[in-house]
Amino acid sequence: MPPRELPLPNSGLVPDLNLRYAPRMETATVITEGDRQTVRLPKGYHLPTPTVQIRHEGDAVVLEPLKPQAWPAGFFDQIHITDPTFERPDQGVLPPVNPL
C-alpha cells in the first residue's frame, strides 16, 4: 500500500476519505428568527439569482439557483434571420388560431 500524501500547506485542498483531494469546506452562520432561519453565505458562495430551489439530500440541505421560467425581456426582438436561404421547417398540422 503506497504511503498517504499530506496536502501542501495553504493549498486549499484536503484529502477526503477516498484519498482524493477535495476543496476545503467553509462554514456559514445560521441566524434563527422565530420559526425561520437565514444562512449568511461567505464570500465566493453568492448566488446569481434572488430565488433558489431547496431540497434535502440525506442530512444535507441543497440550494440551487432558480432558473428563469420565461424568456428575458426583448429576447425575441433580438432574433433576426437574415440568411435568404433559410426555410422554415414544416410545422405539421397546427391548431387554428383564435382571434384576440
Secondary structure, 3 states (H helix, E strand, C coil): CCCCCCCCCCCCEEECCCCCEEECCCCCEEEEECCEEEEECCCCCCCCCCCEEEEEECCEEEEEECCCCCCCCCCHHHCCCCCCCCCCCCCCCCCCCCCC
